[in-house]
Amino acid sequence: MPEALVPFFDALYYKYPISISRGYWQKYPIGAGLSSCEKKDQRKGLVEDTKWSHSEYHKMITENFLDPFDNELLSSLLTKYGLFSEKFFHKSIRTRVTRQFTEAKIDLQEFKRILSIAWGYEVNGIYNKWDAIYHIIDHIYEQTLSHAINNFEIYQQLTKWFEKYQIHRKCNICGKKFRVIDLPDWIYFGSNGCEICCFRCPIMALPIRDNLIELIPAFVRSCEFIPASSAGPINYSFTSRLSKDIWANVFLHYGKMGGIEHVKNVFGSWFKALAETGVLPNGVLVTARGIRCLAKDGHVCHSLDEQYIDEWFLAHGLAHEREPYYPVHQSLNPNGRIRADWKVHDTLIEYFGLVGDQKYERKMEDKILLAQYLKVNLIEIYPSDLENLDLRLACLLKT
């Protein structure tokens, strides 16, 4: 029998309200759908939020990290994603907070001290700047959300959102009944808010090599671009590039193909599979690092996305240096070996194509911090930007 679209999704465990991030900690934004015990926990959580808003910890975050736009941002995310807004909010402000962290010059021991006072017990687990940044972002979300749900219109809007998505619906792929509100928050985020699929669909086949020769190109055609080796139904860097009207078709082709991991097992790598099935354009070579292709100006690129960006520079008449070095920094780049992807004028440009992978994101944020400490102009490009580079890189055209 074919496996589920997301095999490690335990549908028996994930039920609202534990499906939402704060549900695990018994912190519920609204009362709809809660038991009497859960409503008591909700009231306790609101009291804690109020207490923290008067703490030294909150004052530090307010002075160094809050942005007037945060309230507007969360309101828009609550309208779009409802009770699943947390991870989208975290993603939206993480780069900004990472940069602010360098300016604030936060001492980790002092940070741990004032956080412990706010929480009322000794806090462990603050081992590096990334732990501190996570807690800062989480506090901003918690306090911004607390402010938002005190607004009657927003609270009513969230309640209506819950009423809409707590109703059973039929999965567009397998036909099973499911509730969107029961989807784990990490699936909802990773799929970029997909609401038509139960993600338990038994569609993951294990086709043989001969059949994959046709199934792999069919999957690529359904995506309307060549996916990276990390692509999958709950990989945000992949799903953020899919329009909603092709979700079901893409997931079906993904399942028929057996998923990228199955393809890797059969061919040795995703890129070898693309090469052997004739998907890759002419001039693209498969290497141990992935793929190697030449842009029209002769620059070597390590993905088709990089090639696309490089040729955007060329098409707009922008002189661009490939893989320039960052300046030396005593602790973050002592040997001066860290490279960016491009340099245009005095601006470094990075394509962060694997958003959603934790190890990759740490390296990504190290570069953001490095640029901030060095006071170097840095533009980050993400997969979701590729459809509108004219907007993302407009500032380069004005220089």
N, C-alpha and C positions, 0 to 999 in steps of 0.2 A: 504494500500500500504506500502511495506517495507520502512524503513528509509534509508537515505544515510549512507555510511560507516563512514563518519565524519559529523554528523548532524549539527554541529555549524559552518560549513565552508560556508561562504557567497560568492558564486562564482560570483555574480554580482558586488561585491565590489572589489575583488582581481583580478586586471588585471595589467600586466606589464605596467609601471615600479613600481607601488605601491606595487607589490607583493614582491619585494626584500626589505630587511631591510632598507637600506638607501633611498629607493624610497619614503618612508613616509616623509622624511626630505628634499626631492627634491635634493638628492645627488646621482648622477648617475655615475657609473664608466666609461661607454662607451656611445657613442652617438647613437648607433644603436637602432632603434625603438622609438626614442624620437620625440616629436613635437618640433616646433621652440621655443616655450616658455620653454619647458623642457630643451632644449639645452642651453638656456640662464642661467637657474638655474644651469646647470652642470658647466658652466664656472665660475659662482659665487662661487660654492662649491670648485672648484680647487684653486681659489684665496684665499679662507678662509684657506684651507689646507696649502697653502704656508705661509700665515701669521702666523698660529699657529706653523709652524716649526721653527720660529725664536723667539718664546716666552719663558719666564722663565719656564712656565709649561712644554713645550716640553723638555727643557734642564733637568729639574728634572726627567722626565720619562726616557730620554735617559741615564742619569747617573745611575739610580737605577733599571730600569726594562727591557730595551731592551736586546735582545739576538741576536747574529750574525746569528743564525739559523732561525730567524723569517721570513726573506726574502725567504729563501729556503722553509720553511714550507708553506707560503702563495702561493708561486708559484705552489707547488704540489697540494694544495687544489683548486686553480683556474683551474688547469688542470682537476681535477676530478669533482668538483662541480660548476665550472663557477661562475656566478653571485650570487649563493647561498652560497658562501664560508664563509660568515661572522660568522655564528653561529658555524660552524665547527672549525674555527680559534679560536674563543672565548673559546670553550670547550678545545681545544688543549693546550692553554697556561694558563688557569685559575689557575691550581694548582701551576704552577711555579710562577706566579705573586703573588698569595696568600702568598707563602713562602717568596718571596722577600719583600713583604710589611712589614713583621715583622722585617726584617733586616734593612730596610730603616728608620724605626721609624718615620713614617709620622705623623705629627700633623694635625688633620682634619681641624682646623681653618685656618692654613697656606695653606693647600691644597686647601680649598675653595677660599682663597684670590687669589692665583696665577691662579687658573682656571677661576675665574671671570675676572681677567685682560686679560687673553688669549681670552676669549669669548666676552669681551667688555661690559658685564653687570653683575649685581649681580646674582650669581648662587645660587639657592635654591635646596633643595633636597639632600644635602650631610649630612646625619644624622648619618652615622656609617661607619665602615671600608668597608662594602660590597658595599656601594654606591661609595666610592672612588676607590675600586678595579675595579668595573665595568667601571668607566670612564677611568681608566688607560689602561685597556685592549682595550677599544673602541678606545682610541687615538692611541695605538700601531697598531691596525688594520687599522685605517684610514690613518696613515702616511705610513705604509708598503704597503697598497694598492695604495696610491698615487705614491709611488716609483715604484711599479710594473707596473702600467698602463703607466708610462713614458717610459717603455721598449717597443719598437715597436713590437717585437715578441709576448710579452704577450698580448698587446692590440689587435693585430691581432687574436691571439688565442681566446681571449674572444669574439671578434666579430664573429668568426666562430662558437663558442659555442652558441652564441645567435641565429645565423642563423639556426642552427640545431634544437634548442629547441623551436623556435618561430613558427615552422611549426605544423599544427594540426596533431594529431595522434589519433589512436583508442585505447581506454582503453582496456587492456587485460582482464578485469573482466566484465565490463558491455557493452562494445562496443561503448560508447559515444565518440564523438570527443572532444579533449581538447588540450591545449598547456602547456607543462611543465613549460614554463616561466611565466605562469599565476598562478601557484600554490603558495600559501602563503609560505614565507620562513620558518615559524614554522612547516608547514606540511612537507616541503621538508627535513628539518633537523630531525624532529621527526621520519620520515619514513626511515631515513638514506639514503636519496638520491634516493628514489623510483621514477622511471620515466615511469612506465608502467601502472599507475593507476591514474584516475582522482579524486579519493576520494569522488566523488559524487554518486558513484554506489548505486542504491536502492536495497541493498542486506541484510539489517539488519532486520531479521525476529524476531518474538516473540514466539518461540516454547514453548509448554507446558512442564511440568516436565517430563512426560513419554518419550517424544521425545529427551529431553536433555540427557537422560541416554546414548544414543548412540552418540549424537552430540558432547558432551564434550570430550570423549575419541578420537573421530575423529579429533577434533581441536588439541589436544595435540600431536597426532601422526603426524599431518601435520607439527608441529613446530620442531619435532625431539628432544625436551626437554620439561620439564614441566614448563610452564610459571608462573611467579609471578602474584599476583592479580592486578598489575598495567599494565599488558600487554595490548597492543592495537596497531592499525596500525600506530599511530603517537607518540608512546612512545619509545624514543631512546634506553633506557636500554633493551627493548624487541627487537626492529627491528635491533639493532646492532649485534644481535646473529643470524639473519636469513640470509641465503645465498640468492643471488638474484634469483636463479632458482626456489625457493619455495615460493617467495613473493605472487604470485597470488593465489596459492593453500591455503596458510595460511589465506589470507584475505577472501577468499570464505568461508572457514570453520568457521572463526570468525563471518562472517555475518550470516551464517546458524544457528549458536549457539545463535545469538542475542547479541553478545558481552559479556564481563565479567560482566558489570553492570547488564545486564538482568539476568545472572546466579546468581549473588548475591541476586537479588530481589526474585528469586524463591527458592534458597536453604538457604539463610541467609548469606552465605559467599562463596567466591571462593574455599576456602580450604575444606569446608564441601561438596561442589559439587564434588571436586576431590576425596574425601574419599568415598562418596556415589556412585560414578560411577566407582569405582574400579581402578582409575588411579594411586593413590599413592602406592608406593611399600610397602611391609610388613615392620612393625616396625615404621611406620610413624603415629603420632597421631595429630589430629586436636586440636588446643588450641585457646584461645582468641587472642593470639599474632600472630597466623598464624599456622605454623605447627611445630611439635617437632619430631626430629628424632635422632637416635643414629648413630654416625660414628662407624666404625669397632673397634676403640680403646675405645669405651664407652663414648666419648665426646658427650654432648648434643648440637645439632645444631638446629637453628631456621628456616632453609630453606634447601631445597635439594641442593642448590648451596653451602651453607656453609658446608654441609656434604661432597660434592664433593671435596672442597678445603681441609678440614680436612683429608680426606683419601688420598689426594695427599701428604700431609706431611708424613703420615704413610708409604705410598708406597716408599718414598724416604729416609726413615730412619731418619727423622728430629724430634727430641724431640720438642714438642710444647705445650705451656700452653694455655688453653682456657679461654677467657674473662679476661685477666689481667687488672689491674688498671693502668691508666696513673698516673705519679707522680703529686703531688699537685702543683698547680699554684695559686698565690694570687687572680687573678681575673677570669681566665678562668676555673679553677678547684679547687676552694677553699676548698671543702669538700673531694676532692680526690675520688669522686664517679664515674667519667667517666671511662668507660672500652673500651679497644680495643677488637677485635675479637680473635686474637691470639698473642702469643709472641714466637718467635724462636730466640735462642741465645739472643742477646741484641736488637733485632728488633721487633717492634710492626707491626702487619698486620691488615688491615681493608678491609672488603669486602663491597664496596659501591654499593649495588644492585639496588638502585632506582634512578639512575641518570636521570634527567629530571623533577623530582619533586622539586619545588623550596624550600619548607620548609625543605625537606630532605637534599638538597644540602647545605643549610645554616649550618645544624648540621654537615654535612660532612666536610665542610670547617672550622668550629670551631675546629674540631679535628686536621685538617692539621695545623692550626695556633698554636694550643696547642703544638703539637709535635715540631713545629719549634721554639717556644719560649723556650721550655724545652731542645732543642737540642737532641731530641730523634729520632732515626732512625725509619722511618715509610714507609711501602710499602702499596700503595693503589691498590686494585684489583677491576676492573670494570667488568660488565657482558661480554663485548666484549673480555676480557682477558681469559675467562674460556676455550675457545677452545685451548689455548696455554699457559697453566700455566708453562710448562717447560721453556719457554722463559721469562715470566713475573717474575718468582721466581728463575731464574738461579743463582742470586747472593747469595742466601741462601745455595746453594749446594757447593759454593766455600769457605764458612766460616769454 
